[in-house]
Amino acid sequence: MSLDTNPVPELSCQQRRCHVLLMLYAPLSAVQLETISRINGTDLPTTRQDIAEVTREIQRLHHLDILPYGEDACHLQGRLLDQRLCLFNGLRRALRTSPWFIDDHFTPWLHQAMQPHPFADDHFRQQQLTNLIERCAIRLGREFSERDQAFLRIYLQYCLWQNAGQGRSPVGPLQFNARQCQWLREKPEYTAASMLFNELQQLSAGLLAEEERDFFILLLRLLKNHSYHSSGSTEDQRLMRQIERMVANFQDVAGMKFSSDEGLIRQLFAHLGPAIERCHFAIGIDNLLQDEVTRMYPRLVRTSRKALESFQLEYQIRLSEEEIGLVAVTFGAWLMQGNALQEKQILLLINDNRSLEEAVEQQIREATLLPLNIQYQTLLAFQQHGAPDGVAMIVTPYATKKTDADPLVIHTQLPLTKEQRKRIRSLLEAP
């Protein structure tokens, strides 16, 4: 099968890499690097760099790999379930950022590959799928956006094509484990997914594997929009109770109160609803600032992890550090906003012992849940010129000459005493 290579306008990095990913799902044994370059309008070095970036992303988020196929081609490798979940994200992203690529390339490749099969009539298939998706939405009691309807028409056709044989044998079955199957079959999407499976089974003349029924439950789960003002289902009410409990746990551990927690709960509901599914099916999430969050807000992350213990126990999951980091950032932002607190400017006086200064900085960050802006100034410069404006506190492990500097200079000797930590925290968390 050939790939159309009409010229395209200059693309962003995100668009190019989205195209690379979807080309790896094209009904081909492998994708030529030259073909990727022509479609994306790039030279081969740029194409190789794009492939390397996509490889890092899908390794991190979906446990997949891109391997060379001969000298000038590549192909996707990994479990079928992981590939399906990666395509879920990639196709939805492409419909947002490059809908023309879907119309001009991905959909025609798929339709051409489906020609030998009993569901190949395009007009009939599109009408059947549109009606089926509408009926599915009615069963679910929710509406699919136009983009999600377009996504489902394409994605379900891809599943049909894979079950027809060509896309299936190289990667094996979906391989849900017993715990995942039980989790899915208890979901409210089960009835709609069964209807979807039965109708597609009839449309494909019996080609679907039975495990696709469970996959369609997962598919509908992943499409759910977790809204604070949702249907009020038993499942959503359970999630709301657990988040309210988690917020109370956080306040107890932190020793701080939110002035209002409705907005916080709304944000956590939108994040943690999908996070449960991600945990059950080993779907990663991007949090590229995770290392920085852990370093800069150690106490906030630790407190958030403690607050999440009952939530994880309730759903029998273990949240990744990336998920916990995003929850911690949400808590931190709401503490600042809800209590009208400002990020404090801290001045750390440094001299010639970097390891000692880093240890002092970490102890200061451990003293509070709130974000800090820590600046550095040499001891000599401070003694000559004083502190810059706007500084809330000056901290140093070195002896200084007496100064009228305001705010107060705090001399630290590690580890900080309980009294020092209490004093620092009261200064940092004051409005």
C-alpha positions as CSV (number, residue, x, y, z in Angstrom):
1,M,0.0,0.0,0.0
2,S,1.4,3.4,-0.9
3,L,1.2,6.6,1.1
4,D,0.0,9.9,-0.4
5,T,2.8,12.4,-0.3
6,N,1.3,15.6,-1.4
7,P,3.2,18.6,0.0
8,V,2.0,20.2,3.3
9,P,2.5,23.5,5.0
10,E,5.2,23.9,7.6
11,L,4.2,21.9,10.7
12,S,4.8,22.3,14.4
13,C,6.9,19.7,16.3
14,Q,3.7,18.4,17.9
15,Q,2.0,17.9,14.6
16,R,5.0,16.2,13.0
17,R,5.4,13.8,15.8
18,C,1.7,13.1,16.0
19,H,1.9,12.2,12.2
20,V,4.9,9.9,12.9
21,L,2.9,8.0,15.5
22,L,-0.1,7.5,13.3
23,M,2.0,6.5,10.3
24,L,3.3,3.7,12.5
25,Y,-0.3,2.5,12.8
26,A,-0.9,2.6,9.0
27,P,-1.7,-0.9,7.5
28,L,1.9,-1.5,6.5
29,S,4.6,-3.9,7.7
30,A,6.9,-0.9,8.2
31,V,7.1,2.8,7.4
32,Q,9.9,4.2,5.3
33,L,11.8,7.2,6.8
34,E,11.8,8.9,3.4
35,T,8.0,8.7,3.3
36,I,7.7,10.3,6.8
37,S,10.0,13.0,5.6
38,R,8.0,13.8,2.5
39,I,4.6,13.8,4.3
40,N,6.0,16.0,7.1
41,G,8.1,18.2,4.8
42,T,11.3,17.6,6.7
43,D,14.8,16.3,6.0
44,L,15.9,12.9,7.2
45,P,17.9,14.1,10.3
46,T,14.7,16.0,11.5
47,T,12.7,12.8,10.9
48,R,15.1,10.7,12.9
49,Q,14.9,13.2,15.7
50,D,11.1,13.2,15.6
51,I,11.1,9.4,15.7
52,A,13.5,9.5,18.7
53,E,11.1,11.9,20.6
54,V,8.1,9.8,19.8
55,T,9.9,6.7,21.0
56,R,10.8,8.3,24.3
57,E,7.2,9.4,24.8
58,I,5.5,6.0,24.0
59,Q,8.1,4.1,26.0
60,R,7.3,6.3,29.0
61,L,3.6,6.4,28.7
62,H,2.6,3.2,26.9
63,H,5.5,0.7,27.3
64,L,5.9,0.5,23.5
65,D,9.0,0.9,21.3
66,I,9.8,1.9,17.7
67,L,12.3,-0.4,16.2
68,P,14.3,-0.2,12.9
69,Y,13.1,-2.3,10.0
70,G,16.0,-2.7,7.7
71,E,18.1,0.4,7.1
72,D,15.5,3.0,6.2
73,A,12.3,2.0,7.9
74,C,10.8,1.5,11.3
75,H,7.8,-0.2,12.9
76,L,5.9,-0.2,16.2
77,Q,6.5,-3.0,18.8
78,G,4.5,-3.9,21.9
79,R,1.5,-5.6,23.3
80,L,-1.8,-5.1,21.4
81,L,-3.5,-3.5,24.5
82,D,-0.7,-1.0,24.9
83,Q,-0.8,-0.2,21.2
84,R,-4.6,0.4,21.3
85,L,-4.3,2.7,24.3
86,C,-1.5,4.6,22.6
87,L,-3.6,5.0,19.4
88,F,-6.5,6.2,21.6
89,N,-4.3,9.2,22.7
90,G,-2.6,9.7,19.3
91,L,-5.7,9.7,17.2
92,R,-7.6,12.1,19.6
93,R,-4.6,14.4,19.6
94,A,-4.4,14.3,15.7
95,L,-8.1,15.2,15.4
96,R,-7.4,18.3,17.5
97,T,-4.2,19.4,15.9
98,S,-4.2,17.9,12.4
99,P,-7.7,16.9,11.3
100,W,-6.6,17.3,7.6
101,F,-3.9,14.6,8.2
102,I,-6.7,12.2,9.3
103,D,-8.9,13.1,6.3
104,D,-6.1,13.0,3.7
105,H,-3.9,10.2,4.9
106,F,-4.9,8.0,7.9
107,T,-8.6,7.4,7.0
108,P,-7.9,6.6,3.3
109,W,-5.1,4.1,4.3
110,L,-7.5,2.4,6.6
111,H,-10.4,2.2,4.1
112,Q,-8.1,0.8,1.4
113,A,-6.9,-1.9,3.8
114,M,-10.5,-2.8,4.6
115,Q,-11.5,-3.4,1.0
116,P,-11.3,-7.2,1.0
117,H,-13.6,-7.6,4.0
118,P,-17.4,-7.8,4.4
119,F,-17.7,-4.4,6.1
120,A,-15.8,-2.6,3.3
121,D,-18.7,-0.6,1.8
122,D,-17.7,2.9,3.0
123,H,-21.1,4.6,2.9
124,F,-22.9,1.7,4.5
125,R,-20.3,1.4,7.2
126,Q,-20.2,5.1,8.0
127,Q,-24.0,5.2,8.4
128,Q,-24.1,2.1,10.4
129,L,-21.4,3.4,12.7
130,T,-23.0,6.8,13.1
131,N,-26.3,5.2,14.1
132,L,-24.5,2.8,16.5
133,I,-22.6,5.6,18.2
134,E,-25.8,7.6,18.7
135,R,-27.5,4.5,20.3
136,C,-24.5,4.0,22.4
137,A,-24.7,7.6,23.7
138,I,-28.3,7.1,24.6
139,R,-27.5,3.9,26.5
140,L,-24.8,5.8,28.4
141,G,-27.0,8.8,29.1
142,R,-24.4,11.2,27.8
143,E,-23.6,13.0,24.5
144,F,-20.5,12.5,22.4
145,S,-19.0,15.7,20.9
146,E,-18.7,15.8,17.1
147,R,-14.9,15.2,17.5
148,D,-15.5,12.1,19.7
149,Q,-18.1,10.8,17.2
150,A,-15.5,11.2,14.4
151,F,-12.9,9.5,16.7
152,L,-15.1,6.6,17.4
153,R,-16.0,6.0,13.7
154,I,-12.3,5.8,12.8
155,Y,-11.2,3.9,15.9
156,L,-13.9,1.3,15.7
157,Q,-13.0,0.7,12.0
158,Y,-9.4,0.2,13.0
159,C,-10.5,-2.4,15.6
160,L,-12.6,-4.2,12.9
161,W,-9.6,-4.2,10.5
162,Q,-7.3,-5.6,13.2
163,N,-9.8,-8.4,14.0
164,A,-10.0,-9.3,10.3
165,G,-6.5,-10.7,10.6
166,Q,-3.8,-8.5,9.2
167,G,-3.3,-6.3,12.2
168,R,-3.7,-9.0,14.8
169,S,-1.3,-11.9,14.4
170,P,2.0,-9.9,14.9
171,V,1.1,-8.6,18.3
172,G,-1.2,-11.2,19.9
173,P,-4.4,-10.9,21.9
174,L,-5.4,-8.0,24.1
175,Q,-4.6,-10.0,27.3
176,F,-6.6,-8.4,30.0
177,N,-5.8,-9.9,33.3
178,A,-8.5,-11.3,35.7
179,R,-8.4,-8.1,37.9
180,Q,-8.8,-5.9,34.9
181,C,-11.7,-8.0,33.5
182,Q,-13.5,-7.9,36.8
183,W,-13.0,-4.1,37.1
184,L,-14.4,-3.5,33.6
185,R,-17.4,-5.7,33.9
186,E,-18.6,-3.9,37.1
187,K,-18.6,-0.6,35.2
188,P,-21.9,1.2,34.2
189,E,-20.6,1.2,30.6
190,Y,-20.9,-2.6,30.4
191,T,-24.4,-2.6,28.8
192,A,-23.6,0.0,26.1
193,A,-20.3,-1.8,25.3
194,S,-22.1,-5.1,25.0
195,M,-24.5,-3.6,22.6
196,L,-21.6,-2.0,20.6
197,F,-19.8,-5.4,20.5
198,N,-22.9,-7.3,19.4
199,E,-23.7,-4.9,16.6
200,L,-20.1,-4.8,15.3
201,Q,-19.9,-8.5,15.5
202,Q,-22.9,-8.7,13.2
203,L,-21.5,-6.1,10.9
204,S,-18.2,-7.9,10.6
205,A,-19.8,-11.3,10.1
206,G,-18.4,-12.7,13.4
207,L,-14.8,-11.5,13.1
208,L,-14.5,-9.9,16.5
209,A,-12.7,-11.7,19.3
210,E,-14.7,-12.0,22.5
211,E,-12.2,-9.9,24.5
212,E,-13.2,-6.9,22.4
213,R,-16.3,-6.6,24.5
214,D,-14.1,-5.8,27.5
215,F,-12.0,-3.4,25.4
216,F,-15.1,-1.5,24.3
217,I,-16.0,-1.0,28.0
218,L,-12.5,0.5,28.5
219,L,-12.9,2.6,25.4
220,L,-16.1,4.1,26.7
221,R,-14.5,4.6,30.1
222,L,-11.6,6.6,28.7
223,L,-14.0,8.8,26.7
224,K,-16.0,9.8,29.9
225,N,-15.8,13.4,30.8
226,H,-15.4,13.5,34.6
227,S,-17.3,16.5,35.5
228,Y,-18.1,17.7,39.0
229,H,-21.7,18.3,37.8
230,S,-22.0,14.9,36.2
231,S,-24.9,12.4,36.1
232,G,-24.8,11.8,39.9
233,S,-24.4,8.1,39.3
234,T,-23.5,5.8,42.2
235,E,-20.0,5.5,40.8
236,D,-19.6,9.3,40.7
237,Q,-21.0,9.7,44.2
238,R,-18.5,7.2,45.5
239,L,-15.7,9.1,43.8
240,M,-16.9,12.4,45.2
241,R,-17.0,10.9,48.8
242,Q,-13.5,9.6,48.4
243,I,-12.2,13.0,47.2
244,E,-13.9,14.8,50.0
245,R,-12.3,12.4,52.4
246,M,-8.9,12.9,50.8
247,V,-9.2,16.7,51.1
248,A,-10.1,16.4,54.8
249,N,-7.1,14.1,55.2
250,F,-4.8,16.7,53.6
251,Q,-6.1,19.4,55.9
252,D,-5.5,17.2,59.0
253,V,-2.0,16.3,58.0
254,A,-1.1,19.8,56.8
255,G,-2.6,21.6,59.7
256,M,-4.0,24.1,57.2
257,K,-7.5,24.8,56.1
258,F,-8.9,25.7,52.7
259,S,-11.1,28.7,52.8
260,S,-13.4,27.0,50.3
261,D,-12.9,23.5,48.8
262,E,-15.6,23.2,46.2
263,G,-13.3,24.4,43.4
264,L,-10.5,22.2,44.6
265,I,-12.8,19.1,44.7
266,R,-14.0,19.9,41.2
267,Q,-10.4,19.9,39.9
268,L,-9.4,16.7,41.8
269,F,-12.6,15.0,40.5
270,A,-11.6,15.8,36.9
271,H,-8.1,14.5,37.4
272,L,-8.6,11.5,39.7
273,G,-11.5,10.0,37.8
274,P,-9.4,9.2,34.7
275,A,-6.3,8.5,36.9
276,I,-8.1,5.4,38.3
277,E,-8.4,3.9,34.8
278,R,-4.8,4.9,34.1
279,C,-3.6,3.0,37.1
280,H,-5.6,-0.1,36.4
281,F,-4.3,-0.3,32.8
282,A,-0.7,1.0,33.3
283,I,-1.3,4.2,31.2
284,G,1.4,6.8,31.9
285,I,0.8,10.5,32.2
286,D,3.1,13.4,31.4
287,N,4.4,15.4,34.2
288,L,7.7,16.7,32.9
289,L,8.2,18.9,35.9
290,Q,8.0,16.0,38.4
291,D,11.6,16.1,39.5
292,E,11.4,19.8,40.0
293,V,8.1,19.6,42.0
294,T,9.6,16.9,44.2
295,R,12.7,19.0,44.9
296,M,11.0,22.3,45.4
297,Y,7.9,21.2,47.3
298,P,9.0,18.1,49.3
299,R,6.6,18.6,52.1
300,L,3.7,19.3,49.9
301,V,4.3,16.1,47.9
302,R,4.8,14.1,51.0
303,T,1.5,15.5,52.6
304,S,-0.4,14.8,49.3
305,R,0.9,11.2,49.3
306,K,-0.3,10.7,52.8
307,A,-3.7,12.2,52.0
308,L,-4.1,9.9,49.1
309,E,-3.5,6.7,51.1
310,S,-7.2,6.0,51.8
311,F,-8.1,6.8,48.2
312,Q,-5.6,4.3,46.8
313,L,-6.8,1.7,49.2
314,E,-10.5,2.2,48.3
315,Y,-9.7,1.7,44.6
316,Q,-7.0,-0.9,45.0
317,I,-4.5,1.2,43.0
318,R,-1.1,2.7,43.4
319,L,-0.8,6.1,41.9
320,S,2.5,6.9,40.1
321,E,4.8,9.7,41.3
322,E,3.6,11.7,38.3
323,E,0.0,11.4,39.3
324,I,0.8,12.3,42.9
325,G,2.9,15.3,41.8
326,L,-0.1,16.7,39.8
327,V,-2.3,16.3,42.8
328,A,0.3,18.0,45.0
329,V,0.4,21.0,42.6
330,T,-3.4,21.2,42.7
331,F,-3.4,21.3,46.4
332,G,-0.5,23.9,46.5
333,A,-2.2,26.2,44.0
334,W,-5.5,26.0,46.0
335,L,-3.8,26.7,49.3
336,M,-2.3,29.9,47.8
337,Q,-5.5,31.0,46.0
338,G,-7.9,30.1,48.7
339,N,-6.0,31.7,51.5
340,A,-4.8,34.8,49.5
341,L,-1.2,33.9,50.2
342,Q,1.7,35.2,48.0
343,E,4.8,33.3,47.0
344,K,7.4,34.3,49.6
345,Q,10.8,35.7,48.5
346,I,13.6,34.0,50.5
347,L,17.2,35.1,50.3
348,L,19.8,32.4,50.9
349,L,23.3,33.8,51.7
350,I,26.0,31.6,50.2
351,N,29.8,31.5,50.5
352,D,31.9,28.6,49.6
353,N,30.1,25.4,50.6
354,R,27.6,24.4,47.9
355,S,26.6,21.1,49.6
356,L,25.8,22.8,52.9
357,E,23.9,25.6,51.1
358,E,21.8,23.0,49.2
359,A,21.1,21.2,52.4
360,V,19.9,24.4,54.0
361,E,17.7,25.2,51.0
362,Q,16.1,21.7,51.2
363,Q,15.4,22.2,55.0
364,I,13.7,25.5,54.3
365,R,11.5,23.9,51.6
366,E,10.7,21.1,54.1
367,A,9.4,23.7,56.6
368,T,6.4,24.7,54.5
369,L,3.8,23.4,52.1
370,L,3.8,26.6,50.1
371,P,5.8,27.6,47.1
372,L,9.0,29.6,47.7
373,N,11.1,31.8,45.5
374,I,14.6,31.2,46.9
375,Q,17.2,33.7,45.6
376,Y,21.0,33.6,46.3
377,Q,23.4,36.3,47.3
378,T,27.0,36.0,48.4
379,L,27.7,36.8,52.0
380,L,30.1,39.6,51.0
381,A,27.5,41.3,48.7
382,F,24.9,41.1,51.5
383,Q,27.3,42.7,54.0
384,Q,28.2,45.4,51.5
385,H,24.8,46.2,49.9
386,G,22.2,44.5,52.1
387,A,19.2,42.5,50.9
388,P,17.2,43.3,47.7
389,D,13.7,44.7,48.1
390,G,10.8,42.3,48.6
391,V,12.6,39.7,50.6
392,A,10.5,38.1,53.3
393,M,13.3,36.2,55.1
394,I,17.1,35.9,55.0
395,V,18.6,32.5,55.8
396,T,22.3,31.6,56.1
397,P,24.5,28.9,57.6
398,Y,27.3,31.4,58.0
399,A,27.9,34.0,60.6
400,T,27.1,37.6,59.6
401,K,28.0,41.0,60.9
402,K,25.2,42.8,62.8
403,T,22.9,44.5,60.3
404,D,19.7,46.5,60.4
405,A,18.4,44.3,57.5
406,D,14.7,43.8,57.6
407,P,13.4,41.0,57.4
408,L,15.2,39.1,60.1
409,V,18.3,37.1,59.4
410,I,17.9,33.5,60.5
411,H,21.2,31.6,61.2
412,T,20.8,27.9,60.6
413,Q,22.8,25.0,61.9
414,L,21.7,21.7,60.4
415,P,19.5,20.0,61.2
416,L,17.1,22.8,62.0
417,T,15.7,22.7,65.6
418,K,12.0,22.3,66.2
419,E,11.8,26.0,67.3
420,Q,13.6,27.2,64.1
421,R,11.2,25.1,61.9
422,K,8.2,26.5,63.7
423,R,9.5,30.1,63.4
424,I,10.3,29.7,59.7
425,R,6.9,28.2,59.0
426,S,5.0,30.9,60.8
427,L,6.9,33.6,58.8
428,L,6.4,31.8,55.5
429,E,2.7,31.0,55.9
430,A,1.7,34.4,57.2
431,P,-0.7,36.3,54.8
